[in-house]
């Protein structure tokens, strides 16, 4: 596991959602609900939660758990047998391994339409949880309950689950393009075009806005590039989804969360701002291989975010001037607001969605305006190294709960 994406566990865990065009997030195991009054003005109805007793079920037998979940979710979730999941993953073969982390392993599998009535033939991602006593089981149960009730085009879709003796598994729709982290930081990957980066940001923002707009707002708590999964990528951009599992990550966690453990929806906004900076610069949130003053993306980028002229010194050079000058500046200003040290100064997610969507109309490409990437010499003189290069240390399709195929809204 890479240093920049090491899970940092102060008080809890993380969750899962997705984005249109389509990007998805992952990890809902310990997502918290918030009592704050968040705007409901987003492109989906606010979800409400069924009255399912988490505290009771967390200590129940596997038989009772399956009965209660089947009664609560009915045909919305499939109750798989362990033998079936072994079969579709070839006994959890290493050849089908998508990734692994503290939660366990994720394997790719294939289901046909004969496995269950109403289940279409498709590729799936099967998460096999490493159950360590009660806590591992509680994470699994929380994810089933949350994702079983949260349905949105920008949320990873949970297809089903398995609770058999000591085994706990989750089955998601498969996200074929892996994570944003993969595409943004792997040296071998083709650079993401500006329009694609913008659509990914919009999709992710919609996923978070949906969670925050729930009847009892849900705090994602560990938003980062490895939890943003891509469904498809083509000339029109990418389909984005978000995964689910709650814990903070150094470099993305809001300062008030780090210092006090206090979480609000504005904690997610801070993390979203860090991801915006990563999309703008092509750099990781933290990178210990760089000079000390450049290791933290916020500290390094902040002085350059308010001026188009200075901003071009830190824009990802792999964009090669193929980005909107006005759009990049507005995204930079938005990112600066999101990472404000004062949570009250950070915008709400519906407002962020609105701001980002407006940027899609800008056509003033930097290369056409004579404002393409500053030269290496100029950038170095301005206190910015010739960096912005994508590192070959990108994480693979790990940790995030696999995601669902794109759905147009």
N, C-alpha and C positions, 0 to 999 in steps of 0.2 A: 504494500500500500504506500502511496506517495505521501511525502510529508505535507504537501499543500492540501491534501484532502483527508488527512487523518481525522477520524471521528474524535470529537472532544466532548466528554460527557460530564457536564457540570451538574445538571439536575434531572434531565429527562431524555426523551428520544425523538424520532422524526416520522413524517408521513408522505402521502402520495397524491399527486394530481396531474392534470395534463393541459395542453394548450392547443388552440385551433391553428390549423395550417401546418401541421399539428404538432405541438410539442407537449410532452407529458412529464409530470413530476412523480416522485415516489416516496413512500414511507409514512404511513399513518399510525403505526403501532401505538405511539403514546401522544398523539396530537392532543393539545388541550383546547378546551372551549374558552372563549373570552366573554366577559360580561359587558364589554364596551359596546357602545351604540354605533355600529358600522353601517354605512350607507347600503341600501339594498338595490341601488340602481345599477344592476349589472345584467348581462345578457342571458340570464337564466333565473328561474324561480329559486328563492332561498330554500335550502333543504331543511326538513324537519326530521328529528330522530324518533324512531319507534321506541316505545318503552321496553327495552330489553335490559334485564338486570345483569350488568357486567359483574358486579360484586358476587352475585350468586353463582353465575356461570363459571367464573374464574376458578371455583373450587369444586365444580361438578365433575361427574364421570363423563367419559367421552360419549357414552350412549345418551345421556341426558342432554349434553351439549348439542349433539347432532339433532336430537328431537326438537329442542328449543329453536335452533337456527333454522331448521326446515319449516317450522311453524311460523317463524317471523318473516322469513324471506321467500318461502315458497319457490316458484319457478325462477325467481330472479338470480338465485345462486345455485350451482350444482354441488351436491354432496358426493365427492369422488371417493372411491375405494383406493387404498394404498396399492393394491395389485394393478389397478388400472393406470395409475401414475407411473408405476415401475415400468409397465409395458410401453407407454408412449414416450418414455425417456430412455428406453433400453437399459433399465435398471440403474437410472441416474448415471449413465456412462459419462466418462470424462470427455468423450468426443462431443457430447452435447452440452458441456459446461459453458454457461454464459458469463458467470462471474461468481465471486464469493466475498464474504465479509464477516463481520462479527455476528450477523444474524444467521449465517449458514451458507448454503449454496443456491444458485439459480441455474436451472437446466432448461434447455429448449426441448419441446415435445410436439408431437403432431396428433391431433384428434380427428377422427372421421365422423361423419354424420350418423354412424351406427352406434356410437358409444352411448349417447343419450338422446332421447327424443327432444327435439327443439335446440340441440346443440349443433351448430354448423361445423363443417370440416374446416380446420384452421390450424395454424401454428400457435403454440402457447408457450408461456414461460412459467415454469414450476419452481416455486421457492420452497426449499426444504429447510425448515427452521432448526437451528441447533438449540434444542430445548435444554436449558439449565435450570431445573427446578421450576418454581411457580412463575418467576418473572418472564421466562421465555414463553410460557403458555399464555400469560396475560398479554404479551405483545401480539401474539398470533390472534388471540380472541379480539383484542381491540381493533386490529386491522380488519378482521372479518366484519365486525359490527359497523365500523366507520365506512369502509368501502362498500359494504352491502347496502348502505343507505344513501351514500353520496353518489349521485349520477349526474354527470356533466360532460359535454364534449371535450373538455380540457382536463378531465380526471382520468387517470388510468382505470381501466375497467377490470374489476375483479370478476372472474368467471365462476370460480368455485373454490372449494376448500376440502381438506381431508383431516379428520380427527379420528385417529385409529390407535388405540392403546396409547403409547408414548409419543407417537409420531404426529407432527403438526405441519401441514403443507398448505400453500396458497397457489392458486392457478390464475394467471392473468393472460389477457390478450398479449401477443408478442409484438414488441416494437423492433422492427427490422433494422433500423439505422443506429441503434445504440444511443449513447448519451451525447449531450452537447459538449461535455468535457472532452470526449473523444475527438469530435470534429474540430473543436477550437484549438486544441493543444497538441494533437498528434502531428509530428513532422510529416508523416506519410500521407496525411489526409489533404484533400483539395481545400483551399481556403474558402470559407463560407462567404458568399457574396453579401453586400450590404443589405439588399432587400430580404435575403433569407434571415440575416441576423435580426432585422427589425421585426419580421413576422414571428420569429421565435420568441422575442421579447414580449410581443403583444399576446401571444398564446399563453406564455407563462404568467403574465400579469392577469389574464382572464381567469386562469386557474386559481390563483391566489385570491382574486376578488370574489370568486364564487365561495371559497372557504370562509373568507372574512364576512361575507354577506349571509351566512347561515343564520337560522333562528337563534342559535347560540354560536356565535362566531368561532370558527376553528382556527387555531394558530398552527401553521405548518411547522415552524420551528427549526428547520434545517434546510432552507432553500439554498441550492448551489448548483453548479453546472452538471455535476454527476447525477443529480436528481431531476434533470430535465432531459427527457428521452425523445428521440426523433422517430417519427413514424415513416414518413416518406420524404424524399427530396427530389425536386425537379425544377424545371424552368420557372415555375411560379413560386418557389420557396420550399419550405419544409412544414411538415405536420409535427406539432410539438405536444408533448404530454409530460405530466409531472408525477413522480413516484412518492412513496410514503414510508417513513420510519423516523421517529423523533429523537434527535439529539443535536446539539450544536456543533459546529465545525469552526475551528480557529481561522480567523480571516474573514469569515462570513457572519459570525455572531455579533449582535448588537452590543455595544459597550455596557449598557445598563443590565443586559442579561448576564454578561460576563462578571460584572461586579456584584450584582445582587440576586441573580437568578430570577428576577421579575420579568415575566413575559407579557407582551401585548401584541396586537396585530402590527404595531409599528416596528416590532422586532423583525417581522417578516419583510417589512418594507426596507429596512436597512440591508438585509441580505440580498434583496432584489437589486438594490442600488449597486452592490458589489458586483453582481452578475452583469449589470449594464456596463460597468467599467471594464469587465473582462471582454465583453462583446466589442466594445469600442477599441480597446488597446491590443487584444490578442494575448494579454498577459494573465497569469494566474493571480488569484487573490493574494497569495503569499508565495514567495519564491526565494528560498535561502541561498540559491546559487548566484543571485545578483548582488551588486554592491549594496551595502547596508541601507542606504537611503532609498533604494528602489525595491526592497524586499516586500514591503506592504503596499499594495496597489492604491489604497486610499491616500496614504501619506505622499506617495510618489506622484499621483495624478492630480490631486486637488488643485495645485497652483496653476494648472493648465486648462481647467475646465470652463473658464468664463470668457475666453477669447478664442475666436475662430483661428486666428493666426498662431497662437500658442498651442491650441488643441491639435493642430495638424502635426506637431512634433511628437505626439504620443499616440496618434491613430495607428492602428495595426497596419504596418507597411505592406502586408500581404494583400490589402485591399487595392493597392496600387492606384490610389486616386479615384477609384470607382465607388464613391460614396457621396451622399448629399452633404454639402457644406452646412446648410441650414439645419438639416436633419440631425447631423452629428452634433452640432452645437446645442440644439434643443435636448437631445438625449443626454449630453454631458451635463447640462444644467439640471436636468431631471435627476440624474444619478447623484449629483452634488446635494440636491435636496434630500434624496432618500438616505444618504449616509450622514446626515446631520447628527451631531452629538446629542442634540435635544430632540427627543421623540416627537414632541408637539410640532416641530417644524417639518416633519416628514409628511408627505402627501398620503392620502388614502389610496388604496389600490384602484377603485373605480376611476378616480381622477388620473391615475397613471395610465390606465388603459386608454382613456380619452386622449391624453397627450401623445401617446405613442402612435395611436391610429392616425392622428392628424399628420404625422411625419411621412406617411406613405405617399403623400401627394407631391413631395418635393422631388424635383428632377434636376437640380443644380449640381451635377457631378463635379467633384473637385478637380479632376483631370481636365475638364472642359473649361473650368474657371481659372486655371493656372494656379490652383491651390492644392496640388497634390502633395504627397509626403515630403516633409522637409528633408534635405540632404543629411547624410550621416554626420558630416562635419558641422552643419548648422545645429542639428539636434544635440550633438555632444556639447557644443558651446553653450547651449541653453540648459545644460544640466541634465539632459536626457541622453542616455547611451543609444547606440544604434539598435537597441533592443526592440521589443515588440515582436521579436521573432517567436514563432511558436516552438515550444519545447517538445522534445520527443518523449515526454514523460506522462502522456495522457493516460488516464485510467480507462479501463475497459468497462464493458457492460456489467458492472458490479454493484453491489449494495442496493441499488434502486429496485423497487418492485417493478417487474417488467410491465410494459404498457400495452395499450390497446391500439388497434388500427384507427386511422383517422376517420373522423366523422364531421362532415361539413355542417355548420350551423346556418 
